[in-house]
Amino acid sequence: MTPGDEHDYGESTRSDEGQGYGRTRLRLPENDPYGGARRSGRSSSRSLVPVVGVVVVLIAAIAFANRGGDDSSSTSATGSTGTKPDAKSTAATGTKPVRSTTGGIPSGFAHTQQGAQSAAANYAVALGSTGMFRTDSRHALVDTVYTTTAAAKLQGAMDQAYSADFLAKMGLDADGNAPQGDTFVSRVVPVGTTPRAYSATTAEVAVWYLGLIGMSGTSSTDPVTSSWKTWTFDLQWTDGDWKIVSDQQKDGPAPVPGDDRAATSDEISKAIEEFGGFTYAR
C-alpha cells in the first residue's frame, strides 16, 4: 500500500477497493536504513523500487474486477460551492462519529452528510491498515466496509493480487507477517474530508490523507516512507449504515517536504507500537 504511486486499486474510473502505495528509493547509511538521513527541501530525482511494478499489476487486477459497477447518481452536496471554508466547517460538532464497531471497524454511522464523511474517513483508515495484507482479516474488512455486491466482486481478485510473490516483495511472508524483529508499517492518516455529492441514499466523499508504508527494522532495505493522496468514496446507505460502492485515488495535494531528521528504525518501531489510531468524526 506509498509515495510516488497510488494507494488504491482503482484507475481514473471508480473501483471497489483501496490499497497500493508505490515507493521511492532513499540513499541511507549502511548501518541503519533510517539512521540520521535528512530530507532536503529540494528533492532530487529518485528511482522507483521494484515493488512499484507489482503494485501496478495489483491496481490493474482490482480495477478489472470492478468494471461495470453501480451507475447510480447522487445529487449535489449542499454547501459544496468550491469557496474557501469558514471556521464553522472545521469546528468540532460534538456529534459522536459512531455508535458501535463491527470486527473492530467503526460502524453505525449517522444517516447524515456528516455521517457519510465520518464513514469515509474511518474506512480509509481500515483499508490502509496492515490487516489488508493477511487473507482472513482482509476478507472480513472488505465484507464490512463494502456493499455485498462490491465485496463479492473484490475478494477473488484481491486474493490473486495479494499473492505470496507480492507479499515477498513487500518483505512479508506468505501469511502477511513481517520477519522476526522487524515491524511492517501501513497506515492512512486522514487530514480532512469533503462531500462531493449527497442524497438520502448515496454520497460521494473525498478524504485527503497522509499514508505511511514500509518495513522498520535494522536489516530493512525498504524503510517507512510517506505519501499524500486524495481518496474518493462512492457510498450507499444500506442496511442502516454507509457502505462503499466504489472508490478511486489520486496523488496529492502534497505539501513541500520539511528538513526533519529521519528517525531510526528503532524509533519508528517504537512509535508504531505506542501510538494507536483514531476513530474519526467530521
N, C-alpha and C positions, 0 to 999 in steps of 0.2 A: 504494500500500500504505500512517492515523495517528491522531492524537489525536481523540477525540470520536466515532469510528465504528469499525466492526470492520475488522481487518486480514486478513480471510479472505473466502472465497467461500461461506460457509455461513450458515444461519439457525439457528433453535433446534434443528433436527434435524441429523444428521450430513451433511456434504458432503465432497467429494473434493478440495478444493484449499484453498489458503490464500494470500491476499494482498489487502489493501484497507484502507488507513488512511483515515479521514476527516480533515479538517483544521480548525483554528481560525484566525481572522484575528487578527493581532497588530498593535498600533499601534507602529510603529517609526520611527526617524529617517529623513528623506527621503534623505540621502546614502548610507546603508548599511543594508540591510534588517536587519542583525544588530547594528548599531553601538551598543553600550553599553546596550541596553534591559535593564532589570532585571525579574525576575519577583517579583511580590508574593506573600507567604504567603497572602493572601486574594485569590483570583482574582475578577475582575469578569466580568460576562457577556460572552461572545464569540460573534460570529455565524459561522456556517459558511461557508466559501468555496464557490464554485460547483462545485468538483470533487466535493463530497460527493454531489451528485445523481448524478454519473456513477458513482461507486463503488457507490452503492446499486443502480444498474442492473446493474453488473458482478456484484455479490454475488447478485442475483436470477437472473441468467443462469446462473451456475455452479451455484447451488442447484437450479435447474430441471433441469439436465443430470444431476444426481446423484441424482435421485429414484429410489427403487426399488433402493437399494444393498444391500450384503450385510447379511443379518439374523442372521448367526452370533453366538452368545452366547459369553461367556467367564466363567470362574469368578472368585470374589472374590480380590483380591490379598492375599497373605499380608502381615500387618503393617499393613494399611490399616484401622486402627481408629478414626481420627479423633482420636487422642490426641496430645499435644504430642510432637514428635520429640525423641529424645535425641541426645547428642553423636555417637554412632556413626553416626546416619543422615546426617550431613553431613560425616563424615570421609572423607578420600581412601581409596579401596580398594586402590590400587596396580595395578588391572587396566587394561590398555590398552583404550581405547574402541573402536578398530577395528583391523583387520588390513590394510586396503587402501583404495583410493579408486576410484570409478567416475566418470569425467568430472569429476574434481576434487571430487566429493562423497564424504564418508566412507562406507564400505560394509564388509560383512563383520562385522557386529555379533555379539556373543556371543548364543548361544541361551539366554539367562537373563533374569530380570526386569531386572537391571542393564543388560543389552544393549539391551533394549527402551526403557529410559529414555534411554540414550545415543543411540539411533537417533532418538527423537522430538526431542531437543534439537538434534541436527545437522540433521535435516530441517526444523525450524522456521527455522534459520539460512539454509538453502538457499532455502526458499520465501519468505523475507523479503528476498532479495537483489535487486540491480538486474538480474540475469540474467532475472528474470521479465518484464521489460519489452521483451525482444528475442525475436523469434519462434524462431530456431534454438536459443538457449540455454534458452528456456522449454520447448520440446518435449523437449530432452534431459534437462532437470531433472525434468520430470513423469514421463517414462518411467523415470527412475532411481529415484525415491523412492516412486512409487505401484505398486500391483499392476497387471498388464497390463490387467485388466478396468477398473479405476478410471481408469487413464490414457487408455484408449480413449474413455471417456465424457467426459473433460475436454477433450481437445485442441481439438476443433472449437468448443465453446462458449467456451473461453478465447481462441481466435483472434478470435472475434467481439467478445468483451469488451474485449480489448486492441486496439481499433480505432485508426486514425490520429487520430480525433477525441478519443478518450480520452487518448491519449499527448500530444496537443497541450495538453490541459487540465492535464497534469502538467508542461508545459514542455518536452516532448521532441519530437523529430521523428518521422516515420513509422517509422523504424527503431529507435526507442527511445534515441536519442542526445541528450545534453544540448547546448545551444548552446556554441559555442566560448568558452572562458574560464570556463564555469560547471561545477559538479560536482553531479550528481544523486545524492542520498543515499537509500538504502533498506536498513536493517539491522534484524535481530532479534537481541537480546542476551539469551539465556536467563539467568534468575536462579535458577531451580530447577525440579526435576521431581518428580512424584509418581505412583506407579502407582495407577490406579483399579481395575484388574482384571488378572488374569494367568493364563494357562494355557500349555501346551506349544505351542499353535498360534496363540493370539490374545493380545493385550494392549491395554489402554487406558491411555494415559499422558497426563497433563496437564503442560504446560510454561508456567510463569509467566515472562513476558518483558517487556523494555523495547524498544519499537520507535522507530526514527528514520526520518523521511521528510521530503523537501523538496528544494529547489534552492538550492545555495550559490553565490552569485555577486553581484557588485556591482550587477547590474541585476535581480536576482531580487526578485519581489514575493511569493514563497511560500517563506519561509525554513525551514530544517530545524527541525522540532518533534518532540516525544516523546510517546509514549502507553504505557500499561501494559495488557497483555492476558493472558488465560489461553487457551492453545491446546491443545485436547484431540484426541489422535490415536487412532483405532482401527487397530491394527497386526495384520498377519498374518505368520506365519512361512512363507515361500515361497521356493523355490529357494535355500535356505541363507542367508537374510537376512530381517530385518524390513522389511516394506513397508507403506505406508499404504493402508488400505481406504477410510477416510472420516475427516473431521475437522471440527471446529467451533471457534468462538472466542466469547469473551465479554469484556466490559470488566473491567479491574482484576484484582486489587486494586491501587489506585494510592496511593502514599504522599503525604503533604502536600508540595506543592512548596516548595523552598527559595527563598532570596533570592539565588541565584547570578547574577552578571553574565552576560548573554547574550554569547556570543562573536561576533566579527566574521565576515564571510563568509570572509575570508582564513584566519582561524584554523580555521574548520570545514573548509574545503577541505584545508588542510594536514594536519589531524588524520585526515581520511578517507584521505589518501594515505599517511600514515606508520604508522597503526595498523591492522594486519590483524586478521582474525577468528581465532577459536579452533576447535579440534576439541574438542568437549565430551564429557565422560565423567561417569558417576554415581559 
